[in-house]
Amino acid sequence: MANILIVDDSGTMRKIIMRGIRQAGFKVDSFVEAEDGVKGLSALEGTSVDLILSDVNMPNMNGLDFLSAVREKYGTSTPVVMITTEGSNDVVNEARTRGANGYLKKPFTPEQVQTVLGPFIG
């Protein structure tokens, strides 16, 4: 069982991500939701999560800056997987440079969710 933080500016996309995780067969204790990186950092205060899923393009604080802030404040103990529509290797490489453990490209299937998230919450 896992506690997962989902950071995405689209409430609909957060629900799609949750559904994809369930359809992939993962057992989740709770989902914590945040609509941007600033709120994502606030959500981490006093909350223990096993995995963070973050969109890249968001207002206020984008996913890459959120990722950097998480790594600076909390180190590398919590895996972070970026979720993006970006097809660019530059974004993926930048995310990895900043400490991302993986990425999931939208739109995704339950099988892709299983493959990408399995090592972290299997």
OpenMM code with the backbone's topology and positions (N, CA, C; nanometers):
from openmm import Vec3, app, unit

residues = "MET ALA ASN ILE LEU ILE VAL ASP ASP SER GLY THR MET ARG LYS ILE ILE MET ARG GLY ILE ARG GLN ALA GLY PHE LYS VAL ASP SER PHE VAL GLU ALA GLU ASP GLY VAL LYS GLY LEU SER ALA LEU GLU GLY THR SER VAL ASP LEU ILE LEU SER ASP VAL ASN MET PRO ASN MET ASN GLY LEU ASP PHE LEU SER ALA VAL ARG GLU LYS TYR GLY THR SER THR PRO VAL VAL MET ILE THR THR GLU GLY SER ASN ASP VAL VAL ASN GLU ALA ARG THR ARG GLY ALA ASN GLY TYR LEU LYS LYS PRO PHE THR PRO GLU GLN VAL GLN THR VAL LEU GLY PRO PHE ILE GLY".split()
positions = [
    Vec3(0.0846, -0.1191, 0.0000),
    Vec3(0.0000, 0.0000, 0.0000),
    Vec3(0.0883, 0.1244, 0.0000),
    Vec3(0.0420, 0.2244, -0.0717),
    Vec3(0.1251, 0.3427, -0.0911),
    Vec3(0.0448, 0.4703, -0.0712),
    Vec3(0.1163, 0.5760, -0.0350),
    Vec3(0.0612, 0.7113, -0.0318),
    Vec3(0.1283, 0.7868, -0.1450),
    Vec3(0.0472, 0.8447, -0.2335),
    Vec3(0.0999, 0.9065, -0.3546),
    Vec3(0.0552, 1.0514, -0.3641),
    Vec3(0.1510, 1.1407, -0.3904),
    Vec3(0.1219, 1.2809, -0.4166),
    Vec3(0.1176, 1.3008, -0.5672),
    Vec3(0.0068, 1.3577, -0.6156),
    Vec3(-0.0077, 1.3893, -0.7578),
    Vec3(-0.0148, 1.5405, -0.7716),
    Vec3(0.0807, 1.5968, -0.8461),
    Vec3(0.0880, 1.7412, -0.8668),
    Vec3(0.0599, 1.7684, -1.0137),
    Vec3(-0.0558, 1.8279, -1.0411),
    Vec3(-0.0963, 1.8583, -1.1790),
    Vec3(-0.1993, 1.9688, -1.1724),
    Vec3(-0.1887, 2.0665, -1.2613),
    Vec3(-0.2823, 2.1787, -1.2574),
    Vec3(-0.4218, 2.1434, -1.3073),
    Vec3(-0.4396, 2.0274, -1.3657),
    Vec3(-0.5703, 1.9834, -1.4137),
    Vec3(-0.6301, 1.8812, -1.3174),
    Vec3(-0.7437, 1.9171, -1.2568),
    Vec3(-0.8131, 1.8236, -1.1691),
    Vec3(-0.8545, 1.6980, -1.2439),
    Vec3(-0.8955, 1.7148, -1.3688),
    Vec3(-0.9342, 1.5997, -1.4505),
    Vec3(-0.8158, 1.5062, -1.4714),
    Vec3(-0.6994, 1.5633, -1.5009),
    Vec3(-0.5808, 1.4807, -1.5216),
    Vec3(-0.5412, 1.4088, -1.3929),
    Vec3(-0.5547, 1.4747, -1.2778),
    Vec3(-0.5243, 1.4073, -1.1506),
    Vec3(-0.6140, 1.2846, -1.1336),
    Vec3(-0.7418, 1.2980, -1.1692),
    Vec3(-0.8349, 1.1841, -1.1598),
    Vec3(-0.7957, 1.0738, -1.2588),
    Vec3(-0.7545, 1.1118, -1.3798),
    Vec3(-0.7111, 1.0132, -1.4802),
    Vec3(-0.5880, 0.9376, -1.4305),
    Vec3(-0.4963, 1.0094, -1.3689),
    Vec3(-0.3756, 0.9457, -1.3148),
    Vec3(-0.4132, 0.8462, -1.2048),
    Vec3(-0.5028, 0.8876, -1.1146),
    Vec3(-0.5473, 0.7975, -1.0072),
    Vec3(-0.6119, 0.6721, -1.0653),
    Vec3(-0.6980, 0.6915, -1.1637),
    Vec3(-0.7648, 0.5770, -1.2263),
    Vec3(-0.6620, 0.4852, -1.2932),
    Vec3(-0.5645, 0.5435, -1.3620),
    Vec3(-0.4601, 0.4642, -1.4275),
    Vec3(-0.3797, 0.3818, -1.3286),
    Vec3(-0.3533, 0.4389, -1.2111),
    Vec3(-0.2789, 0.3673, -1.1076),
    Vec3(-0.3607, 0.2495, -1.0559),
    Vec3(-0.4891, 0.2727, -1.0326),
    Vec3(-0.5766, 0.1639, -0.9862),
    Vec3(-0.5905, 0.0560, -1.0934),
    Vec3(-0.6086, 0.0980, -1.2193),
    Vec3(-0.6237, 0.0017, -1.3287),
    Vec3(-0.4961, -0.0807, -1.3487),
    Vec3(-0.3827, -0.0246, -1.3108),
    Vec3(-0.2561, -0.0968, -1.3220),
    Vec3(-0.2404, -0.1993, -1.2093),
    Vec3(-0.3361, -0.1986, -1.1155),
    Vec3(-0.3361, -0.2991, -1.0099),
    Vec3(-0.2651, -0.2611, -0.8820),
    Vec3(-0.2256, -0.1344, -0.8684),
    Vec3(-0.1564, -0.0923, -0.7468),
    Vec3(-0.2564, -0.0674, -0.6348),
    Vec3(-0.2178, -0.1041, -0.5140),
    Vec3(-0.2985, -0.0765, -0.3952),
    Vec3(-0.2474, 0.0540, -0.3344),
    Vec3(-0.3384, 0.1488, -0.3213),
    Vec3(-0.3006, 0.2811, -0.2719),
    Vec3(-0.3796, 0.3126, -0.1460),
    Vec3(-0.3089, 0.3541, -0.0400),
    Vec3(-0.3756, 0.3966, 0.0825),
    Vec3(-0.4431, 0.5307, 0.0618),
    Vec3(-0.3676, 0.6245, 0.0035),
    Vec3(-0.4254, 0.7576, -0.0166),
    Vec3(-0.3551, 0.8303, -0.1302),
    Vec3(-0.4330, 0.9172, -0.1917),
    Vec3(-0.3812, 1.0103, -0.2909),
    Vec3(-0.3879, 1.1492, -0.2298),
    Vec3(-0.2789, 1.2236, -0.2405),
    Vec3(-0.2760, 1.3633, -0.2008),
    Vec3(-0.2655, 1.4411, -0.3306),
    Vec3(-0.3479, 1.5456, -0.3459),
    Vec3(-0.3498, 1.6209, -0.4703),
    Vec3(-0.3020, 1.7642, -0.4485),
    Vec3(-0.2301, 1.8152, -0.5493),
    Vec3(-0.1881, 1.9554, -0.5488),
    Vec3(-0.1939, 2.0061, -0.6917),
    Vec3(-0.2298, 2.1346, -0.7072),
    Vec3(-0.2509, 2.1877, -0.8418),
    Vec3(-0.1310, 2.2600, -0.9010),
    Vec3(-0.0238, 2.2737, -0.8248),
    Vec3(0.1005, 2.3289, -0.8792),
    Vec3(0.2143, 2.2953, -0.7836),
    Vec3(0.3351, 2.3303, -0.8240),
    Vec3(0.4513, 2.2965, -0.7429),
    Vec3(0.4519, 2.3607, -0.6059),
    Vec3(0.4026, 2.4842, -0.5964),
    Vec3(0.3980, 2.5529, -0.4672),
    Vec3(0.3080, 2.4754, -0.3709),
    Vec3(0.1891, 2.4384, -0.4191),
    Vec3(0.0959, 2.3620, -0.3347),
    Vec3(0.1485, 2.2205, -0.3102),
    Vec3(0.2242, 2.1668, -0.4068),
    Vec3(0.2855, 2.0362, -0.3883),
    Vec3(0.3844, 2.0368, -0.2729),
    Vec3(0.4658, 2.1414, -0.2662),
    Vec3(0.5616, 2.1524, -0.1551),
    Vec3(0.4881, 2.1665, -0.0226),
    Vec3(0.3813, 2.2453, -0.0215),
    Vec3(0.3006, 2.2607, 0.1007),
    Vec3(0.2404, 2.1276, 0.1422),
    Vec3(0.1937, 2.0491, 0.0443),
    Vec3(0.1323, 1.9193, 0.0739),
    Vec3(0.2326, 1.8234, 0.1373),
    Vec3(0.3605, 1.8392, 0.1066),
    Vec3(0.4633, 1.7511, 0.1619),
    Vec3(0.4955, 1.7818, 0.3079),
    Vec3(0.4581, 1.9028, 0.3526),
    Vec3(0.4844, 1.9401, 0.4914),
    Vec3(0.4006, 1.8515, 0.5836),
    Vec3(0.4651, 1.7706, 0.6625),
    Vec3(0.3948, 1.6880, 0.7591),
    Vec3(0.3203, 1.5696, 0.7001),
    Vec3(0.3407, 1.5414, 0.5714),
    Vec3(0.2751, 1.4285, 0.5069),
    Vec3(0.3824, 1.3333, 0.4558),
    Vec3(0.3653, 1.2076, 0.4833),
    Vec3(0.4595, 1.1082, 0.4340),
    Vec3(0.4041, 1.0463, 0.3061),
    Vec3(0.4792, 1.0567, 0.1973),
    Vec3(0.4365, 0.9957, 0.0716),
    Vec3(0.5443, 0.8986, 0.0242),
    Vec3(0.4994, 0.7968, -0.0480),
    Vec3(0.5904, 0.6942, -0.0987),
    Vec3(0.6339, 0.7221, -0.2415),
    Vec3(0.5582, 0.8086, -0.3098),
    Vec3(0.5853, 0.8401, -0.4505),
    Vec3(0.5241, 0.9748, -0.4835),
    Vec3(0.5952, 1.0520, -0.5654),
    Vec3(0.5438, 1.1792, -0.6149),
    Vec3(0.5335, 1.1698, -0.7661),
    Vec3(0.4166, 1.2053, -0.8191),
    Vec3(0.3964, 1.2153, -0.9638),
    Vec3(0.3706, 1.3617, -0.9936),
    Vec3(0.4474, 1.4187, -1.0852),
    Vec3(0.4343, 1.5608, -1.1128),
    Vec3(0.4282, 1.5898, -1.2614),
    Vec3(0.3322, 1.6744, -1.2981),
    Vec3(0.3249, 1.7286, -1.4323),
    Vec3(0.4463, 1.8194, -1.4517),
    Vec3(0.4812, 1.8473, -1.5750),
    Vec3(0.5924, 1.9382, -1.6029),
    Vec3(0.5413, 2.0813, -1.6179),
    Vec3(0.4405, 2.1016, -1.7017),
    Vec3(0.3908, 2.2361, -1.7305),
    Vec3(0.2756, 2.2736, -1.6379),
    Vec3(0.3068, 2.3636, -1.5425),
    Vec3(0.2069, 2.4117, -1.4467),
    Vec3(0.2342, 2.5581, -1.4171),
    Vec3(0.1311, 2.6314, -1.3757),
    Vec3(0.1522, 2.7705, -1.3348),
    Vec3(0.2195, 2.7782, -1.1976),
    Vec3(0.2628, 2.8953, -1.1595),
    Vec3(0.3221, 2.9274, -1.0294),
    Vec3(0.4585, 2.8634, -1.0074),
    Vec3(0.4680, 2.7317, -1.0147),
    Vec3(0.5960, 2.6622, -1.0077),
    Vec3(0.5835, 2.5385, -1.0952),
    Vec3(0.6635, 2.5336, -1.2013),
    Vec3(0.6521, 2.4190, -1.2929),
    Vec3(0.7112, 2.2932, -1.2299),
    Vec3(0.6911, 2.1815, -1.2967),
    Vec3(0.7332, 2.0529, -1.2429),
    Vec3(0.8827, 2.0383, -1.2251),
    Vec3(0.9602, 2.0968, -1.3154),
    Vec3(1.1062, 2.0871, -1.3026),
    Vec3(1.1553, 2.1639, -1.1800),
    Vec3(1.0990, 2.2839, -1.1583),
    Vec3(1.1378, 2.3616, -1.0404),
    Vec3(1.0878, 2.2944, -0.9123),
    Vec3(0.9686, 2.2351, -0.9186),
    Vec3(0.9151, 2.1597, -0.8054),
    Vec3(1.0093, 2.0432, -0.7725),
    Vec3(1.0508, 1.9709, -0.8746),
    Vec3(1.1427, 1.8582, -0.8574),
    Vec3(1.2721, 1.9040, -0.7897),
    Vec3(1.3287, 2.0135, -0.8378),
    Vec3(1.4521, 2.0662, -0.7771),
    Vec3(1.4302, 2.1019, -0.6306),
    Vec3(1.3169, 2.1649, -0.6015),
    Vec3(1.2865, 2.2045, -0.4632),
    Vec3(1.2689, 2.0822, -0.3734),
    Vec3(1.2024, 1.9783, -0.4248),
    Vec3(1.1843, 1.8544, -0.3476),
    Vec3(1.3200, 1.7918, -0.3179),
    Vec3(1.4057, 1.7824, -0.4186),
    Vec3(1.5379, 1.7214, -0.3988),
    Vec3(1.6225, 1.8037, -0.3013),
    Vec3(1.6116, 1.9357, -0.3090),
    Vec3(1.6894, 2.0215, -0.2197),
    Vec3(1.6423, 2.0065, -0.0750),
    Vec3(1.5121, 2.0000, -0.0558),
    Vec3(1.4571, 1.9970, 0.0798),
    Vec3(1.4515, 1.8564, 0.1395),
    Vec3(1.4199, 1.7557, 0.0576),
    Vec3(1.3960, 1.6213, 0.1097),
    Vec3(1.4964, 1.5165, 0.0626),
    Vec3(1.5901, 1.5549, -0.0227),
    Vec3(1.6882, 1.4590, -0.0722),
    Vec3(1.6265, 1.3636, -0.1739),
    Vec3(1.6846, 1.2476, -0.1858),
    Vec3(1.6427, 1.1545, -0.2911),
    Vec3(1.5641, 1.0350, -0.2377),
    Vec3(1.5207, 1.0409, -0.1128),
    Vec3(1.4546, 0.9241, -0.0533),
    Vec3(1.3179, 0.8938, -0.1156),
    Vec3(1.2462, 0.9949, -0.1619),
    Vec3(1.1147, 0.9724, -0.2219),
    Vec3(1.1268, 0.9766, -0.3740),
    Vec3(1.0861, 0.8691, -0.4422),
    Vec3(1.0924, 0.8709, -0.5881),
    Vec3(0.9962, 0.9730, -0.6485),
    Vec3(1.0416, 1.0382, -0.7546),
    Vec3(0.9597, 1.1352, -0.8279),
    Vec3(0.9546, 1.0917, -0.9738),
    Vec3(0.8331, 1.0773, -1.0243),
    Vec3(0.8113, 1.0440, -1.1651),
    Vec3(0.7408, 1.1618, -1.2300),
    Vec3(0.7976, 1.2107, -1.3376),
    Vec3(0.7388, 1.3234, -1.4099),
    Vec3(0.6363, 1.2699, -1.5097),
    Vec3(0.5274, 1.3456, -1.5245),
    Vec3(0.4235, 1.3109, -1.6219),
    Vec3(0.4149, 1.4274, -1.7186),
    Vec3(0.4294, 1.3981, -1.8475),
    Vec3(0.4393, 1.5071, -1.9434),
    Vec3(0.3776, 1.4722, -2.0780),
    Vec3(0.3353, 1.5754, -2.1484),
    Vec3(0.2936, 1.5593, -2.2878),
    Vec3(0.4109, 1.5929, -2.3782),
    Vec3(0.5172, 1.6441, -2.3176),
    Vec3(0.6350, 1.6845, -2.3936),
    Vec3(0.6989, 1.5636, -2.4612),
    Vec3(0.7211, 1.5754, -2.5901),
    Vec3(0.7904, 1.4684, -2.6608),
    Vec3(0.9405, 1.4902, -2.6619),
    Vec3(0.9816, 1.6038, -2.6095),
    Vec3(1.1208, 1.6447, -2.6183),
    Vec3(1.2113, 1.5676, -2.5220),
    Vec3(1.3208, 1.5158, -2.5757),
    Vec3(1.4205, 1.4516, -2.4899),
    Vec3(1.4856, 1.5525, -2.3978),
    Vec3(1.4858, 1.6815, -2.4386),
    Vec3(1.5465, 1.7839, -2.3548),
    Vec3(1.4770, 1.7917, -2.2192),
    Vec3(1.3425, 1.7866, -2.2195),
    Vec3(1.2666, 1.7942, -2.0949),
    Vec3(1.2949, 1.6707, -2.0096),
    Vec3(1.2935, 1.5539, -2.0712),
    Vec3(1.3201, 1.4295, -1.9990),
    Vec3(1.4611, 1.4304, -1.9412),
    Vec3(1.5581, 1.4726, -2.0208),
    Vec3(1.6967, 1.4777, -1.9733),
    Vec3(1.7130, 1.5786, -1.8600),
    Vec3(1.6466, 1.6932, -1.8722),
    Vec3(1.6532, 1.7943, -1.7664),
    Vec3(1.5922, 1.7395, -1.6373),
    Vec3(1.4805, 1.6692, -1.6499),
    Vec3(1.4162, 1.6103, -1.5326),
    Vec3(1.5092, 1.5089, -1.4662),
    Vec3(1.5738, 1.4254, -1.5448),
    Vec3(1.6673, 1.3271, -1.4888),
    Vec3(1.7851, 1.3968, -1.4209),
    Vec3(1.8361, 1.5036, -1.4837),
    Vec3(1.9465, 1.5803, -1.4257),
    Vec3(1.9080, 1.6367, -1.2896),
    Vec3(1.7810, 1.6775, -1.2774),
    Vec3(1.7340, 1.7366, -1.1516),
    Vec3(1.6919, 1.6308, -1.0488),
    Vec3(1.6975, 1.5044, -1.0862),
    Vec3(1.6712, 1.3993, -0.9885),
    Vec3(1.5454, 1.3179, -1.0082),
    Vec3(1.4801, 1.3281, -1.1241),
    Vec3(1.3616, 1.2456, -1.1491),
    Vec3(1.4020, 1.0990, -1.1601),
    Vec3(1.3162, 1.0125, -1.1084),
    Vec3(1.3421, 0.8682, -1.1146),
    Vec3(1.2840, 0.8048, -1.2398),
    Vec3(1.1975, 0.8774, -1.3097),
    Vec3(1.1368, 0.8249, -1.4307),
    Vec3(1.0382, 0.9247, -1.4874),
    Vec3(0.9763, 0.8862, -1.5986),
    Vec3(0.8740, 0.9722, -1.6565),
    Vec3(0.7694, 0.8876, -1.7262),
    Vec3(0.6517, 0.9467, -1.7353),
    Vec3(0.5370, 0.8831, -1.7997),
    Vec3(0.4820, 0.9840, -1.8982),
    Vec3(0.4666, 0.9420, -2.0225),
    Vec3(0.4192, 1.0333, -2.1269),
    Vec3(0.2677, 1.0210, -2.1431),
    Vec3(0.1996, 1.1366, -2.1428),
    Vec3(0.0549, 1.1394, -2.1669),
    Vec3(0.0308, 1.1292, -2.3169),
    Vec3(-0.0739, 1.0615, -2.3601),
    Vec3(-0.1619, 0.9750, -2.2810),
    Vec3(-0.0916, 0.8430, -2.2511),
    Vec3(-0.1310, 0.7794, -2.1417),
    Vec3(-0.0653, 0.6558, -2.1007),
    Vec3(-0.1692, 0.5458, -2.0801),
    Vec3(-0.1221, 0.4230, -2.0853),
    Vec3(-0.2076, 0.3067, -2.0637),
    Vec3(-0.1786, 0.2492, -1.9253),
    Vec3(-0.2696, 0.1672, -1.8711),
    Vec3(-0.2405, 0.1016, -1.7429),
    Vec3(-0.1118, 0.0184, -1.7494),
    Vec3(-0.0833, -0.0399, -1.8647),
    Vec3(0.0396, -0.1183, -1.8799),
    Vec3(0.1634, -0.0303, -1.8665),
    Vec3(0.1580, 0.0891, -1.9247),
    Vec3(0.2711, 0.1821, -1.9122),
    Vec3(0.2860, 0.2277, -1.7671),
    Vec3(0.1738, 0.2521, -1.7003),
    Vec3(0.1768, 0.2912, -1.5587),
    Vec3(0.2420, 0.1799, -1.4770),
    Vec3(0.2029, 0.0566, -1.5031),
    Vec3(0.2591, -0.0589, -1.4320),
    Vec3(0.4108, -0.0662, -1.4523),
    Vec3(0.4546, -0.0494, -1.5756),
    Vec3(0.5970, -0.0591, -1.6075),
    Vec3(0.6780, 0.0515, -1.5399),
    Vec3(0.6279, 0.1744, -1.5468),
    Vec3(0.7037, 0.2889, -1.4952),
    Vec3(0.6985, 0.2963, -1.3422),
    Vec3(0.5804, 0.2725, -1.2847),
    Vec3(0.5653, 0.2891, -1.1401),
    Vec3(0.5964, 0.1630, -1.0603),
    Vec3(0.5912, 0.0475, -1.1255),
    Vec3(0.6145, -0.0796, -1.0567),
    Vec3(0.7380, -0.0844, -0.9682),
    Vec3(0.8527, -0.0349, -1.0156),
    Vec3(0.9724, -0.0399, -0.9305),
    Vec3(0.9599, 0.0423, -0.8028),
    Vec3(0.8667, 0.1375, -0.8000),
    Vec3(0.8563, 0.2277, -0.6842),
    Vec3(0.7445, 0.1908, -0.5882),
    Vec3(0.6353, 0.1321, -0.6399),
    Vec3(0.5236, 0.0998, -0.5516),
    Vec3(0.4716, -0.0423, -0.5727),
    Vec3(0.5488, -0.1228, -0.6483),
    Vec3(0.5075, -0.2591, -0.6824),
    Vec3(0.4547, -0.3352, -0.5661),
] * unit.nanometer
topology = app.Topology()
chain = topology.addChain("A")
for resn in residues:
    res = topology.addResidue(resn, chain)
    for name in ("N", "CA", "C"):
        topology.addAtom(name, app.Element.getBySymbol(name[0]), res)
